[in-house]
Amino acid sequence: MHVVAMHLDMHGVVVNQWWNGSRWLGHGTMWILSVHGCGFYALWLWEHDWLAGLVWDRNGTNMLAGTLSWLCGCALWFTSLEFVRRKYFEVRTSYARADAALQSEI
């Protein structure tokens, strides 16, 4: 048995509930970070300083790193959505089946 599942069982937590809770915690975190980041981008657009997010060091704060981390987080968040995962899984399994078919012919 996996160590995390064993600890959750000891504390009376059902593993499926834990996975659902961690999934929604991730969605909530990304919503908060997205509102935070979009607020900054809206402020920069309002001030006509729309390139502020691409500056490496501005007043001691690295805006470019924040922009890149937010974009990577959004990409990760998008690929974790259920309809994207299901579609990718179907494509992945079809490639695996085609590969297995090719290997069996060789």
C-alpha angles and dihedrals in degrees: 000000000000115000095235092049090048092053092046091051090051090056094045097250118141110229093226090056090049092052092049091048094050091047092054091044088057092048091049092048092051092048091053093046091046093051089047093049095043089051090058092046090049090050091050091049090049090052091046089241097117093152092062091100090060096056114109097209122015118165091337094306122109103225095172093058090051092049092049093046091049092050092048090047090051090050090050091046092050093050090050093060113112099239091050093048092049093049092047091048091054092050092045094051092047089054090048091051092048090048091049090049091051092047092051091053093054 
